[in-house]
Amino acid sequence: MNAPATAQQLQPSASRYATHEVRNQAAPATGFNAFDGDAVLTAAVARHAPWAAEGASRLGRLAGDEGVQELARLANKHTPELKTHDRYGNRIDWVDFHPAWHTLMGLAWEHEVPSLAWNATGAHPHLARAVQSYLWNQVEHGVGCPTGMAYAAYAGFQAEPALKIWADKVRGTRYEFSRAEVAHKPSVVIGYAMTEKQGGSDLRETQTTATYSHAADYHGAVAHWYELTGHKWFCSVPQSDGFFTLAKVAGGVTCFFLPRTLPDGSHNRFFIQRLKDKSGNRSNASSEVEYSGTLAIRVGTEGQGIREILSHAHLTRLDFAVGSAGLMRQSLTLALNHCATRAAFGGALAHQPMMANVLADMAVEVEAATLLALRVARATDGIGRDERETAFARVATPVAKLFNCSRAPAIAYEALQCHGGNGFIEENPMARVYREAPLNSVWEGAANMMCMDVRRALRKDAHCLEALMADARDVRGQHAGFDRFAGEVATLVQAMVDDEYLARPASEAIARLVQGAELLRHSTPEVVDAFMHTRLGGNGTHWGTLLGTLGPNTRAAQARAIVDRAQVVR
């Protein structure tokens, strides 16, 4: 029994390496078009902005391109690096990025993700631009921050004649990473620096101060320059060409625009203290900054800064609602692809009964979120031209920002569950999406702030509630459950106007009301029926708090039809 092994016995068996063969791993989610394959998105563009379909298709191809997905991975793996000084000891306050970041920025600018709304000549330019942002948020989320801020900044530049050159440059489509003065750049990147340590979202607590310096010609118009002193706790994209910011003048919060490079080519006194080490959005630099004798141009009148900044906050909030819907769509796409191409328990994972329930439930939620965001974008196209759409946008924008941003983490979480352990590995894009999902909910005002704005709009202008109810009345009679729910929402909203305690449930109910109306207009019977039976309450809904809890009112065949509608990768 202890005899030495023979030479033949020591020879390795050919079957020894059989376990090295990789089997039953999901296929990569590549080679698809995130626009052409999206039934909801293509139909929305065909209805309202058919002229934008070609550009959306070009951008949609990037989301499914293997090389572009690799750029997104690299940009998030090799995070920004702060350079406070050059090698000679000169203060430079700059940020270095991996080349992948700059390539992605170039692609976003080329495809007009920041600028389409301001460059377009066709109908519904804001909706068309929302589609671009929705698609871009399936490419790389960190670049979605500077694209959204550049989009909103154009509206801010309209208030100040001295900033006309910035309005022209922010519409540019060729990205350039340099510290050149605005006149010498093909386009510009814009940042916002509002919040401070002690105040957070309460901008009235701004402690930064500004003192008048001088008036001078600035690219053909008189600019009123002030010197700023103070700190900002959150300044995203600190390498931007310029920033909107707030400071107090004689106690009144005032809006300013701060160029990084001054007209004489010198660099403004803008000191980056450190970069934030964030949970997600890692490709993008966020920072703390100090102003000390920093020059900035007053925007609007002294003491009206919060009102001024809110004039373009509408657009950033819309962009967050759109971006979160895009992130939800990416989560769903990744989950559908994984489950369709990986087998378990004798068949494709997607065909297992409980998984079919999960995927269908996710698809309903994503479609509803997408239609909500696009409905607000369409209302934005009517601001100032249509009284009803203006009132609708005033209340529905914070609703959509609240709701979509709050639902994105739930969808990302469930999509990660669909992947199992594979989704928790950084090589898998699902891990990046999961870390990204909560971010939009805390930028530009967290959930309670949005509900406060919803309530403020309803208290200030009775036309807002009228516009919401009119939108629901347009589809009255198509579904009894929706008609009942619309009546309940009107009662709850009126109670919320009188009592802030009810602001969150009322705001969520408004979101579901708008989603339900849009689904009745534009979706399939399978999706509509599942949404109405599960999202709008009432007896016997059998919808739990987790996704994948569609009850007996939604049968397996109906769930399969919903999943088929949601497929992008085929």
C-alpha positions in Angstrom: 0.0 0.0 0.0 3.0 2.3 0.4 4.6 1.4 -2.9 5.9 4.4 -4.9 3.8 5.7 -7.7 4.7 4.7 -11.2 5.6 7.2 -13.9 2.4 6.5 -15.6 0.4 7.2 -12.5 2.2 10.6 -12.1 1.1 11.7 -15.6 -1.7 14.3 -15.3 -5.1 13.2 -16.5 -6.5 15.2 -19.4 -9.7 15.7 -17.4 -7.8 17.4 -14.7 -8.1 20.8 -16.5 -11.8 20.4 -17.4 -12.8 22.8 -14.6 -10.8 25.5 -16.3 -13.5 25.7 -19.0 -15.8 28.7 -18.3 -19.4 27.7 -18.6 -22.7 29.4 -17.9 -21.4 32.9 -17.3 -23.7 35.7 -18.6 -22.9 37.3 -21.9 -21.5 40.8 -21.8 -24.1 43.5 -22.3 -22.4 45.0 -25.4 -23.2 45.5 -29.0 -26.7 47.1 -28.5 -28.2 50.5 -29.0 -29.8 51.9 -25.9 -32.1 54.2 -27.9 -33.1 52.0 -30.9 -33.9 49.1 -28.6 -35.9 51.1 -26.1 -39.5 50.9 -27.0 -40.5 53.7 -24.5 -37.8 56.1 -25.5 -38.2 55.7 -29.3 -42.0 56.2 -29.0 -41.6 59.3 -27.0 -39.2 60.9 -29.5 -41.4 59.9 -32.4 -44.4 61.6 -30.7 -42.8 64.8 -29.7 -39.4 65.4 -31.4 -38.9 63.1 -34.4 -36.1 65.3 -35.6 -34.0 64.2 -32.6 -34.1 60.5 -33.3 -31.0 60.3 -35.4 -28.8 62.0 -32.8 -30.3 59.9 -30.0 -29.6 56.8 -32.0 -25.9 57.8 -32.4 -25.6 58.3 -28.7 -27.5 55.2 -27.9 -24.9 53.2 -29.8 -22.3 54.4 -27.4 -24.1 53.0 -24.3 -23.7 49.5 -25.8 -20.2 49.9 -27.2 -17.6 47.8 -25.5 -14.9 50.3 -25.9 -16.9 53.1 -24.4 -17.9 50.9 -21.5 -14.2 50.3 -20.9 -13.6 54.1 -20.8 -16.3 54.3 -18.1 -14.5 51.6 -16.1 -11.1 53.3 -16.4 -12.4 56.7 -15.5 -13.9 55.3 -12.3 -10.9 53.2 -11.4 -8.3 56.0 -11.9 -9.9 58.7 -9.9 -9.2 62.5 -10.1 -6.0 63.7 -8.4 -5.7 67.2 -6.8 -2.6 69.2 -7.7 -2.4 72.2 -5.4 1.1 73.2 -6.5 3.4 72.7 -9.5 6.9 71.3 -9.2 8.3 74.7 -8.6 6.1 75.5 -5.7 3.6 77.7 -7.5 0.0 77.4 -6.4 -2.0 76.0 -9.3 -5.2 74.5 -7.7 -5.8 72.0 -10.6 -7.1 68.5 -11.0 -5.6 65.7 -13.1 -7.8 63.1 -14.7 -7.2 59.8 -16.5 -7.4 60.2 -20.3 -10.6 58.1 -20.3 -12.4 61.0 -18.5 -11.4 63.5 -21.1 -12.5 61.2 -23.9 -15.9 60.7 -22.3 -16.3 64.5 -21.8 -15.4 65.0 -25.5 -18.1 62.4 -26.5 -20.7 64.1 -24.3 -20.0 67.5 -25.7 -19.9 66.2 -29.3 -23.3 64.6 -28.8 -24.8 67.8 -27.3 -25.7 66.3 -24.0 -25.3 69.7 -22.3 -26.4 71.9 -25.1 -29.0 70.3 -27.3 -31.9 72.2 -25.7 -30.2 75.6 -26.5 -29.0 74.6 -30.0 -32.0 72.8 -31.3 -34.5 74.4 -33.8 -37.1 71.6 -33.7 -40.1 71.1 -31.4 -39.6 70.2 -27.7 -35.9 70.9 -27.4 -35.9 70.2 -23.6 -37.5 66.8 -24.1 -35.0 66.0 -26.8 -32.1 67.0 -24.5 -33.6 65.0 -21.7 -33.4 61.9 -24.0 -29.7 62.6 -24.5 -29.1 62.9 -20.8 -31.1 59.7 -20.1 -28.9 57.9 -22.6 -25.7 59.4 -21.3 -26.5 58.2 -17.8 -26.3 54.7 -19.2 -22.7 55.6 -20.5 -21.0 57.2 -17.5 -22.6 58.9 -14.5 -19.7 61.1 -13.4 -19.7 63.0 -16.7 -23.4 63.5 -16.2 -22.7 66.0 -13.5 -20.8 68.6 -15.6 -23.2 68.0 -18.5 -26.2 68.8 -16.3 -24.6 71.9 -14.8 -23.6 73.3 -18.2 -27.2 72.7 -19.4 -28.7 74.6 -16.5 -26.1 77.4 -16.6 -27.3 78.7 -19.9 -30.5 79.9 -18.3 -28.4 81.6 -15.5 -26.3 83.5 -18.0 -29.4 85.2 -19.5 -29.8 87.4 -16.5 -26.5 89.3 -16.9 -25.5 91.0 -20.2 -21.8 90.8 -19.2 -22.1 87.0 -19.3 -23.3 86.8 -22.9 -20.0 85.3 -24.0 -20.4 82.5 -21.5 -23.9 81.8 -22.8 -22.5 81.5 -26.3 -19.6 79.3 -25.2 -21.7 76.9 -23.1 -23.5 76.0 -26.3 -20.3 74.7 -27.8 -19.9 71.1 -28.9 -16.1 70.7 -28.7 -14.7 70.0 -25.3 -11.3 71.5 -24.4 -9.5 70.8 -21.1 -7.4 74.0 -20.5 -7.2 77.1 -18.4 -7.6 79.4 -21.4 -9.7 82.6 -20.9 -13.3 82.2 -22.1 -12.8 84.1 -25.3 -10.2 81.6 -26.5 -12.2 78.4 -25.8 -14.5 76.5 -28.1 -16.8 75.6 -25.2 -16.9 75.9 -21.4 -17.5 73.6 -18.4 -19.6 75.2 -15.6 -19.7 74.4 -11.9 -21.9 75.4 -9.0 -20.6 76.1 -5.5 -23.5 76.9 -3.1 -23.5 74.9 0.1 -21.5 75.6 3.2 -20.5 73.6 6.3 -23.1 75.3 8.6 -26.1 75.5 6.3 -26.3 72.6 3.9 -29.4 73.0 1.8 -30.5 76.1 3.7 -28.8 78.7 1.5 -30.0 81.5 3.7 -27.2 80.5 6.1 -24.5 81.4 3.6 -21.5 82.9 5.4 -19.4 83.9 2.4 -19.2 87.6 2.1 -18.7 89.9 -0.9 -17.6 93.5 -1.1 -17.8 95.7 -4.2 -14.6 96.1 -6.1 -15.1 97.9 -9.4 -17.0 98.1 -12.7 -15.3 97.4 -16.0 -15.9 96.3 -19.5 -16.1 92.5 -19.9 -16.3 91.2 -23.4 -18.5 94.1 -24.6 -20.7 94.8 -21.5 -20.2 96.4 -18.1 -19.5 93.8 -15.4 -19.8 94.6 -11.7 -16.9 92.9 -9.9 -16.9 91.9 -6.2 -14.3 90.3 -3.9 -15.5 87.2 -2.2 -14.2 85.7 1.1 -15.4 82.4 2.5 -15.5 78.6 2.1 -17.8 76.3 0.2 -18.3 72.8 1.5 -19.4 71.2 -1.8 -18.0 72.4 -5.1 -18.4 69.9 -7.9 -16.2 69.8 -10.9 -13.6 72.3 -9.5 -11.6 72.3 -12.7 -14.5 74.1 -14.4 -14.0 77.3 -16.4 -16.4 79.2 -14.2 -18.9 78.8 -11.3 -22.2 80.2 -10.1 -21.9 80.8 -6.3 -23.6 82.7 -3.5 -22.3 85.3 -1.1 -23.8 87.9 1.3 -23.6 91.6 0.4 -24.6 93.7 3.5 -26.5 90.7 4.8 -28.4 89.9 1.6 -27.6 86.6 -0.2 -26.5 87.5 -3.7 -25.7 85.5 -6.8 -22.3 85.7 -8.5 -20.4 84.2 -11.4 -16.8 83.4 -10.8 -14.4 82.9 -13.8 -11.4 80.7 -13.1 -9.3 82.7 -15.5 -9.6 86.5 -15.5 -9.7 88.7 -18.6 -5.9 89.4 -18.4 -5.2 85.7 -18.5 -4.2 85.4 -14.8 -5.8 82.8 -12.6 -8.5 83.8 -10.1 -7.9 83.3 -6.4 -9.8 80.0 -6.1 -8.2 77.6 -3.6 -9.1 73.9 -3.7 -8.8 72.6 -0.1 -9.3 68.9 -0.8 -11.3 66.5 -3.0 -14.1 64.6 -1.5 -13.7 60.8 -1.2 -17.1 59.8 -2.4 -19.0 56.6 -2.2 -20.0 56.8 -5.9 -19.6 59.3 -8.8 -15.9 58.6 -8.4 -14.8 59.6 -11.9 -16.0 63.2 -11.1 -14.1 65.5 -8.8 -16.0 67.2 -6.0 -14.2 69.5 -3.6 -14.1 72.0 -0.8 -12.9 75.4 -1.9 -11.9 78.7 -0.3 -12.4 82.2 -1.6 -9.9 84.9 -0.5 -10.1 88.1 -2.4 -11.7 86.1 -5.2 -13.2 88.2 -8.0 -16.7 87.4 -9.2 -19.3 89.2 -11.4 -22.7 90.0 -9.7 -25.6 88.3 -11.4 -28.9 90.0 -10.8 -29.5 92.4 -8.0 -28.0 92.4 -4.5 -30.0 90.4 -2.0 -31.9 88.4 -4.6 -29.4 85.5 -5.0 -31.5 82.6 -3.9 -34.3 83.6 -6.2 -31.8 84.0 -9.0 -30.2 80.7 -8.5 -33.6 79.0 -8.3 -34.4 80.3 -11.8 -32.0 77.6 -13.2 -32.3 75.1 -10.3 -35.4 73.9 -12.1 -33.2 72.6 -14.9 -30.7 70.9 -12.7 -33.6 69.2 -10.8 -35.1 68.1 -14.1 -31.7 66.7 -15.1 -31.4 64.7 -11.8 -34.9 63.2 -12.4 -33.9 62.3 -16.0 -30.5 61.0 -14.9 -31.9 58.7 -12.2 -34.4 57.3 -14.7 -31.5 56.6 -17.0 -29.6 54.9 -14.2 -32.7 52.8 -13.5 -32.8 51.9 -17.2 -29.2 50.8 -17.1 -29.8 48.7 -14.0 -32.7 47.0 -15.7 -30.8 46.5 -19.0 -27.9 44.8 -17.1 -30.3 42.6 -15.1 -32.3 41.6 -18.1 -29.2 40.7 -20.0 -27.7 38.7 -17.1 -30.9 36.7 -16.5 -31.5 36.0 -20.2 -28.0 34.6 -20.8 -27.4 32.7 -17.6 -29.0 29.4 -16.8 -30.2 28.1 -13.4 -32.4 25.3 -12.1 -32.8 23.8 -15.6 -33.4 26.9 -17.7 -32.7 30.5 -18.4 -32.7 32.5 -15.2 -35.2 35.0 -16.7 -37.7 32.2 -17.2 -37.8 31.1 -13.6 -41.2 32.1 -12.1 -40.0 34.3 -9.2 -37.3 35.9 -11.4 -39.9 36.7 -14.1 -41.9 38.5 -11.3 -38.9 40.5 -10.3 -37.9 41.5 -13.8 -41.5 42.5 -14.8 -41.9 44.5 -11.6 -38.6 46.4 -12.3 -39.7 47.0 -15.9 -43.0 48.6 -14.8 -41.1 50.8 -12.3 -38.5 51.9 -14.9 -41.1 52.7 -17.6 -43.1 54.7 -15.1 -40.0 56.7 -14.0 -39.0 57.3 -17.6 -42.4 58.7 -18.6 -42.5 60.9 -15.5 -39.2 62.5 -16.3 -40.1 63.0 -20.0 -43.4 64.5 -19.0 -41.7 67.1 -16.9 -39.2 67.8 -19.7 -42.2 68.3 -22.1 -43.7 70.7 -19.6 -40.4 72.6 -19.4 -40.7 73.2 -23.1 -44.0 75.0 -22.4 -42.7 77.3 -19.6 -43.6 80.9 -20.3 -45.6 80.0 -23.4 -48.4 77.8 -21.9 -49.9 78.7 -18.5 -51.0 75.2 -17.7 -47.7 73.6 -18.6 -45.8 76.3 -16.6 -47.9 75.6 -13.5 -47.5 71.8 -14.1 -43.7 72.1 -14.3 -43.5 74.2 -11.2 -44.9 71.4 -9.0 -44.0 68.3 -11.0 -40.3 69.1 -11.3 -39.5 68.7 -7.6 -41.9 65.7 -7.5 -40.0 64.0 -10.3 -36.7 64.8 -8.7 -37.9 63.4 -5.4 -39.4 60.3 -6.7 -37.1 59.1 -9.4 -34.0 59.8 -7.3 -35.5 57.9 -4.4 -36.5 54.9 -6.4 -33.2 54.5 -8.2 -31.4 52.8 -5.3 -34.2 50.2 -5.0 -33.9 49.3 -8.7 -30.1 49.2 -8.6 -30.3 47.0 -5.5 -32.7 44.6 -7.1 -30.6 44.5 -10.3 -27.6 43.6 -8.2 -29.6 40.8 -6.6 -30.4 39.5 -10.0 -26.6 39.2 -10.7 -25.8 37.7 -7.3 -22.2 37.9 -6.3 -21.1 38.7 -9.8 -22.8 42.1 -9.5 -20.8 43.0 -6.4 -17.5 42.8 -8.2 -15.9 46.0 -9.5 -15.2 44.5 -12.9 -19.0 44.3 -13.4 -20.6 47.7 -14.2 -23.4 46.8 -11.8 -21.2 47.5 -8.8 -20.6 51.0 -10.1 -24.3 51.6 -10.8 -25.1 50.4 -7.3 -22.7 52.9 -5.7 -24.0 55.7 -7.9 -27.7 55.1 -7.3 -28.3 57.2 -4.1 -26.3 60.3 -5.2 -28.9 62.3 -7.2 -31.3 62.1 -4.2 -28.9 64.3 -2.1 -27.7 66.7 -4.7 -29.7 69.8 -5.4 -31.9 69.2 -2.4 -32.6 65.9 -0.6 -36.1 64.4 -0.3 -37.5 66.7 2.3 -36.3 69.8 0.5 -38.2 68.6 -2.7 -41.3 68.0 -0.7 -41.1 71.5 0.8 -40.8 72.9 -2.7 -43.9 70.9 -3.8 -45.9 72.2 -0.9 -44.6 75.8 -1.4 -45.6 75.7 -5.1 -49.1 74.4 -4.2 -49.6 77.0 -1.4 -48.3 79.9 -3.6 -50.2 79.2 -6.8 -53.6 77.4 -7.0 -52.9 76.9 -10.7 -50.4 74.2 -9.8 -53.0 71.8 -8.4 -55.4 72.7 -11.2 -52.7 71.8 -13.7 -52.1 68.4 -12.0 -55.7 67.5 -11.9 -56.3 68.7 -15.5 -53.5 66.4 -16.6 -55.3 63.5 -14.9 -58.7 64.4 -16.2 -57.3 64.1 -19.8 -57.4 60.3 -19.3 -60.5 60.0 -17.1 -62.6 57.1 -17.9 -59.9 54.8 -19.1 -59.3 53.0 -15.8 -61.6 53.0 -12.8 -58.8 52.5 -10.3 -56.9 55.5 -11.7 -60.0 57.7 -11.5 -60.5 56.7 -7.9 -56.9 57.3 -7.1 -57.0 60.8 -8.7 -59.8 61.8 -6.4 -57.9 60.5 -3.3 -54.8 62.5 -4.4 -56.7 65.7 -4.6 -57.9 65.2 -1.1 -54.5 64.3 0.2 -52.8 67.3 -1.5 -55.3 69.7 0.0 -54.5 68.2 3.4 -50.8 68.6 2.7 -51.2 72.3 1.9 -52.6 72.7 5.4 -50.1 70.4 7.2 -46.4 69.9 6.3 -46.5 66.5 8.0 -48.2 65.1 5.0 -45.8 66.5 2.4 -44.0 63.3 1.7 -47.0 60.9 1.1 -48.7 63.6 -0.9 -45.6 64.2 -3.1 -45.3 60.5 -3.7 -49.0 60.3 -4.6 -48.6 63.1 -7.1 -45.7 61.2 -8.7 -47.8 58.1 -9.1 -50.7 60.2 -10.5 -48.5 61.6 -13.2 -47.0 58.2 -14.0 -50.4 56.6 -14.2 -51.7 59.2 -16.6 -48.7 58.9 -18.8 -48.9 55.1 -18.9 -52.6 55.3 -19.8 -51.6 57.5 -22.7 -48.5 55.7 -24.0 -48.0 52.2 -22.6 -49.4 48.7 -23.3 -52.3 47.1 -21.5 -50.0 44.6 -19.7 -47.9 47.4 -18.1 -50.9 49.6 -17.4 -52.8 46.8 -15.6 -49.7 45.8 -13.5 -49.1 49.4 -12.5 -52.7 50.2 -11.6 -53.1 47.0 -9.5 -49.8 47.4 -7.6 -48.9 51.1 -7.4 -52.1 52.9 -6.7 -53.2 51.2 -3.5 -56.6 49.8 -2.6 -57.8 46.5 -1.4 -56.3 43.2 -2.7 -53.3 44.7 -4.5 -50.9 42.1 -3.0 -47.9 44.3 -3.8 -45.2 44.2 -1.1 -42.5 46.6 -0.2 -39.9 44.8 -2.3 -39.7 44.5 -6.1 -40.8 41.1 -7.4 -44.0 41.0 -5.3 -46.5 41.4 -8.2 -49.6 39.6 -6.9 -52.3 37.3 -8.4 -53.7 40.2 -10.4 -50.6 40.1 -12.6 -50.2 36.7 -14.2 -47.0 35.0 -15.5 -47.9 35.5 -19.2 -48.5 39.2 -18.5 -45.1 39.5 -16.7 -43.4 37.9 -19.8 -45.0 40.4 -22.1 -43.8 43.3 -19.8 -40.2 41.9 -19.8 -40.2 41.4 -23.6 -41.2 45.1 -24.0 -38.3 46.2 -21.8 -35.6 44.2 -23.6 -32.9 46.3 -25.2 -30.1 43.7 -25.6 -31.3 41.0 -27.9 
